Amino acid sequence: MRIALLASGSSGNALLVQAGSTSVLVDAGISARRLSRTLRQSGVEADSVDAVLLTHGHADHTNGLGTLSARHAHPVYATQGTLGEVAWRLAEGCPVRAVVPGRPFAVGELEVLPFEVSHDSAEPVGFSISDGRARVTVATDLGTVSPPVRRHLSSSDCVVLESNHDEKMLLDGPYPWHLKQRILADTGHLSNGAAAREIERVAGGPLRVLVLAHLSRRNNTPALALAAAREALDRAARPDVTVTVGDQFEVVGPLDATSGVPQTGQLALDVGERCTRSR
């Protein structure tokens, strides 16, 4: 399996997962033009994508959905709650598939298992995706990690985990208090510290590749997020885990989901500079 973060952050999110001839998008929170460009950078044409999987309906995960669904006939998989939130964005006739948390479904060579997460949207989910040999779990936009979510993280070779904010930067920063409260709530976003605690808890599993995602540009830095994750892996005695950070404006990947090794050309060189290993 391969993954590529086409965009990751508070302004827009999209992730590509590939296995064999199957390609799926997890979220479409950037413009359709940029999606097409970043997919091509990752070795995939937009019209060859097999499905779009939506974690939830917030704009930074769905902004490109309208134009994308008008240009291409990709089936859109989401919970009933999310489909209700995004119905106004979808082009007429766009094929939709309602998914149920805990009930797996197949897209080509991939098995996809949606699971409930805690976030302030209508029926949000994360996704655990397997090709039968490796497993990638995507868990972003969640204010807390429940035991069921932790079990998915613990069984994965590659984890894409939210590390949204540094709590001190957030509390000392310019956001109004009501927004700070929303971010810090159990239905908000994971801090670096909360993400680190989960990393330490799940590091005893098959984890090989860790991608820190959905970083706030105002309330976090890649260096802070990486330092917290590395310290957690050190405590868990897992210096072998490859760690990298998603970027709001640059593609990260494609990466091999079990080694973190970049997969293509010049892009791979750029990603390789961003990929680091714990000491």
Secondary structure, 3 states (H helix, E strand, C coil): CEEEEEECCCCCCEEEEEECCEEEEECCCCCHHHHHHHHHHCCCCHHHCCEEECCCCCHHHHCCHHHHHHHCCCCEEECHHHHHHHCCCCCCCCCEEECCCCCCEEECCEEEEEEECCCCCCCCEEEEEECCCCEEEEECCCCCCCHHHHHHHHCCCEEEEECCECHHHHHHCCCCHHHHHHHHCCCCCCEHHHHHHHHHHHCCCCCCEEEEECCCCCCCCHHHHHHHHHHHHHHCCCCCCEEEECCCCCCEEEEECCCCCECCHHHHHHHHHHCEECC
